[in-house]
């Protein structure tokens, strides 16, 4: 039996913690992980965010200097609208990054709230 992308995201959201934009704004001292593609990131991102695309996350996270040895760190993961970040957060949790949370609504919700972007 096959499932849709939306069903995968819904299942991931049942297993992870999601936070809203207001909470994310109050936690900007945490690591910010943008899992969008490089062109999306270049067009605008949260201040201080690190870009590791969703498709490379499992292969790049452990070798990135900002994440090495930081499995217990608080990490806010975001994408454009929240689907890729939910899947990414689920994977990060499986890889031992226990402090990873997904930002509901993603970059779109952040920008629509009028918050600053780089």
C-alpha positions in Angstrom: 0.0 0.0 0.0 1.4 3.4 -1.0 1.0 6.6 0.9 1.0 10.3 -0.2 3.5 12.9 0.7 0.9 14.6 2.8 0.3 11.3 4.7 4.0 11.0 5.4 4.1 14.6 6.7 1.0 14.0 8.9 2.6 10.8 10.3 5.9 12.7 11.0 4.0 15.5 12.8 2.5 12.9 15.2 6.0 11.9 16.2 7.8 15.3 16.5 7.4 18.6 18.4 6.2 21.6 16.4 6.5 25.2 17.6 4.8 28.2 16.2 6.5 31.4 14.8 6.1 33.3 18.1 7.9 30.6 20.1 10.6 30.3 17.4 11.2 34.1 17.5 11.8 33.8 21.3 14.3 31.0 20.7 16.5 32.6 18.0 19.6 31.8 20.1 19.0 28.2 19.2 20.5 26.6 16.1 18.4 27.4 13.1 18.3 24.8 10.3 16.9 25.7 7.0 16.2 22.5 5.0 15.0 24.2 1.8 17.0 24.1 -1.4 20.0 26.5 -1.8 18.1 28.8 -4.2 15.2 29.1 -1.7 17.7 29.9 1.1 19.5 32.5 -1.1 16.2 34.3 -1.8 15.7 34.8 2.0 16.1 33.0 5.3 15.9 33.5 9.0 18.7 35.4 10.6 21.7 33.1 11.3 20.1 30.0 9.7 22.3 27.2 8.4 21.2 25.7 5.1 21.4 21.9 4.7 18.8 20.8 2.1 16.4 18.1 3.2 17.7 15.7 0.5 21.2 15.8 2.0 20.4 16.1 5.6 21.2 12.6 6.7 24.6 12.8 4.9 25.7 16.3 5.9 24.4 17.0 9.4 27.1 15.1 11.4 30.0 16.6 9.4 28.8 20.2 9.6 30.9 22.1 12.2 27.9 23.8 13.8 26.2 20.4 14.5 29.2 18.2 15.3 28.8 16.8 18.8 25.6 18.8 19.4 23.0 16.0 19.5 21.5 17.5 22.6 21.4 21.1 21.3 18.1 22.9 20.7 17.6 23.1 16.9 14.7 24.9 15.1 14.1 23.3 11.8 12.2 25.1 9.1 11.3 24.9 5.4 8.9 26.8 3.2 5.6 25.8 4.8 6.4 23.0 7.3 6.2 19.7 5.5 9.9 19.1 4.8 10.9 20.4 8.2 8.5 17.9 9.8 10.1 15.1 7.9 13.6 16.5 8.6 12.9 16.8 12.3 11.7 13.2 12.4 15.0 12.1 10.8 17.1 14.3 13.1 15.3 12.7 16.1 16.1 9.2 14.7 19.8 10.3 14.3 19.9 11.3 18.0 19.3 15.0 17.7 16.8 15.0 20.6 16.4 18.8 20.8 15.2 19.3 17.2 11.8 20.9 16.7 9.9 21.9 13.6 8.6 25.4 13.0 5.0 25.1 11.9 4.2 27.2 8.8 7.8 27.5 7.9 9.5 30.5 6.3 6.2 31.6 4.7 4.6 32.0 8.2 7.7 33.8 9.5 7.7 36.3 6.6 3.9 36.8 6.8 4.3 37.7 10.4 6.5 40.6 9.4 9.6 39.3 11.1 13.0 40.1 9.7 14.7 37.9 7.2 18.2 37.9 5.6 
